[in-house]
Amino acid sequence: MDNYKQKIEIELEFWKRDILKKPSVLSKVTDGIQKKINNYIPDKVHNAITTAIKAMTKAVLFGSTYTTSAMPSTGMSLIHREALIREKIDSYCKTGAAEGGITGAGGFLMSMADFPILIGIKMKMLFEIAALYGFDVKDFRERLYILHIFQLAFSSKEGAAKVFIQMQNWDQKLLVLPESSENFDWKTFQQEYRDYIDIAKLAQLLPVIGAAVGAVANYQLIKKLGKTATQAYRMRLINKE
C-alpha cells in the first residue's frame, strides 16, 4: 500500500506541474484556431450548448438526479477504490462512444442532441467517482467541487490554472463555503466549457464522418474528465493526511 501511495503522489505532482505550467506556443495556436471555429458556428448551436450547460448546472446544484444513486463508499482501501474507479471510467467511456457514434450517424440534429446527453453521462460519472472516494455528494459544497473538476478538465490553459488554484486546500475552504448556490458563477463555467469543445467534437456535426468522429471524441472527452477527477480527489485525500 505504501508503494501504491508513493506512486500516486508522484503522478499527482506531475499532474499539478502540467496544470500550472505556462501555455506552449502550440497551445496558444490551437486556442486561436478554436476561437475562430467558434465564430463560424451558428448561433443556434451555441445557444443549444449554453442551454444544455445551464440546465445541467442547475440539476447538479439543486436536483437529486445524480445524487440518489451515489452514496459515499466506506471501509475500502485506496487501491481498491481506484480499481473500481478505473472500471467506472472505462465503462462510461464506452457508453459515451456508443452514444456519440449513434448521434453522429444521425446527422446535424441528432449530433446537436448529443451535447446534453454527453454532459449527463459525464456528470453521472463524476458523482460516482466522488462517492467511491468517500465524499458525500448530497453536500452542496461537494457538488461545487464536482463542477470545479468539470471546469478544470474543459478549460483553456489559463482558465485551468485559475480553477486549480481555487480547488487547492478545498477541505479548509469547506468551513467558509456557502451552503447555497448564490455565489456560484455559472456563467463563467458554461462559457469555459462552450469555448473548450474541440475541433474533433465539432466535426461530429459533419455528414459521413460524423459517426466515427462522435465515437472517438466522446471516448476521449470522458477519459480526460475521469483522469482529471482522479487526480483532483487524490489531491484532497493526500492533503487530508
C-alpha positions, 0 to 999 in steps of 0.5 A, a space after each residue: 500500500 505504501 508503494 501504491 501511495 508513493 506512486 500516486 503522489 508522484 503522478 499527482 505532482 506531475 499532474 499539478 506541474 502540467 496544470 500550472 505550467 505556462 501555455 506552449 506556443 502550440 497551445 496558444 495556436 490551437 486556442 486561436 484556431 478554436 476561437 475562430 471555429 467558434 465564430 463560424 458556428 451558428 448561433 443556434 448551436 451555441 445557444 443549444 450548448 449554453 442551454 444544455 450547460 445551464 440546465 445541467 448546472 442547475 440539476 447538479 446544484 439543486 436536483 437529486 438526479 445524480 445524487 440518489 444513486 451515489 452514496 459515499 463508499 466506506 471501509 475500502 482501501 485506496 487501491 481498491 477504490 481506484 480499481 473500481 474507479 478505473 472500471 467506472 471510467 472505462 465503462 462510461 467511456 464506452 457508453 459515451 462512444 456508443 452514444 456519440 457514434 449513434 448521434 453522429 450517424 444521425 446527422 446535424 440534429 441528432 449530433 446537436 442532441 448529443 451535447 446534453 446527453 454527453 454532459 449527463 453521462 459525464 456528470 453521472 460519472 463524476 458523482 460516482 467517482 466522488 462517492 467511491 472516494 468517500 465524499 458525500 455528494 448530497 453536500 452542496 459544497 461537494 457538488 461545487 467541487 464536482 463542477 470545479 473538476 468539470 471546469 478544470 478538465 474543459 478549460 483553456 490553459 489559463 482558465 485551468 490554472 485559475 480553477 486549480 488554484 481555487 480547488 487547492 486546500 478545498 477541505 479548509 475552504 469547506 468551513 467558509 463555503 456557502 451552503 447555497 448556490 448564490 455565489 456560484 458563477 455559472 456563467 463563467 463555467 458554461 462559457 469555459 466549457 462552450 469555448 473548450 469543445 474541440 475541433 474533433 467534437 465539432 466535426 461530429 456535426 459533419 455528414 459521413 464522418 460524423 459517426 466515427 468522429 462522435 465515437 472517438 471524441 466522446 471516448 476521449 472527452 470522458 477519459 480526460 474528465 475521469 483522469 482529471 477527477 482522479 487526480 483532483 480527489 487524490 489531491 484532497 485525500 493526500 492533503 487530508 493526511 
